[in-house]
């Protein structure tokens, strides 16, 4: 399998898991929220800084269906991670120096 095909299949799987797999995600709070509510310090938490974000709280602002909203947010997260990671890899890649041109000896005789 070529590298390009391997990466394309990996991207497709990641998008399917993010978009379709999120449809089956639990609506119950995650472990940290559960423990915070159980021990009584959940109410003392401040609002996160991403509250105004279009993808805050694992959803998409403006989409009423919770499962579709989560799927869109998941796909956007995969694409954003790919763009940032790919951009960093491209910017920081190891570059091989170009070979210096060799001087030719011209024999004057």
N, C-alpha and C positions, 0 to 999 in steps of 0.2 A: 504494500500500500504506500502510495506516495505521501510525502509530508503535507502537501496541499489538501489532499483528500482526507487525511487523518484530521487535520485542523477543521475542515468543513464539517466532518461528521461530529467532532467534539463540540463545535459551536451549535449544531443542530440539536444534539442531545441536551446541552445546557439550556437552550431556548425552550425545548419541550418540557424539561423538568421545571423550569421557572414558570412557564406559562400554563402548563396543564397540571403539573404536580401541585402547584399552589391551590388549585381548585379543591384538593383533598386535605389541605392543611387544617389543623385544629383551630377552632375559634376560641379555645380556652387560653388563659394567660400563660406566658412562658414561665419557666422555673423561677426566675428572679422576681417577677411580678407576683407569683403565687406565694413565695416565701415572704415578700414584703407585706402582702395583705394579711397573711396568717400571723405574722409577728407584730403587726400593728404600726410599722413605720412606712407603709405605702402611702399614707396621706401626707407625709412630710416631704415627699419628693417635689422638686420644682419641675415646671414644664420644660421639656427638652428644647434645644435651640432649633430643631428642625420642624417645629410645629406648623410653620407657615409654608413648608415645602410642598410641592405638588405630589410627592410620594411619601408623605409622613405617615407613620403608623402602618406600614406595609400595605398601603392602599394608594389609589389614584384619585386625586381631588377632581370632583365633577362627574365621577362614574358612580351611579347609584347601586349597581349590583356589586356586592362585597366580593364575590368570587372573581368576577371579571376584573374588578379593580385591583385585586391582589395579583392576578395574572399579568396584567399590564405593567404593574410596578415591578414584578419579577423579571419580565422580559427587558424592561428599561434598565434594571439593575445589571443584568448580564451584559447588555450592549454598552452601558457606561463603563463597567469594569473592563470589558474588552478594549474599548477606546483608550482608556487611561493606561492600562497595562501595555497595550500594543504601542502606544505613543512613547511610553517610558523605555520599552525595549528598543524601539527604533532610535530614540535619541541617545541612549546610552550603549548602543551596540559597539562591539569591538570592531574597529576598522583596520584593515590591513593596509600598511603604507604602500603606495605605488612604487614599483621598482624604479631605481634611478637609471636614467639612460646611460649606457656604456659608451665611453669615448672610443672611437675607432682610431687605431694606429694607421696612419698613412705613411707608407715607406716612400720617402722622396726619391729613391734610386730607380 
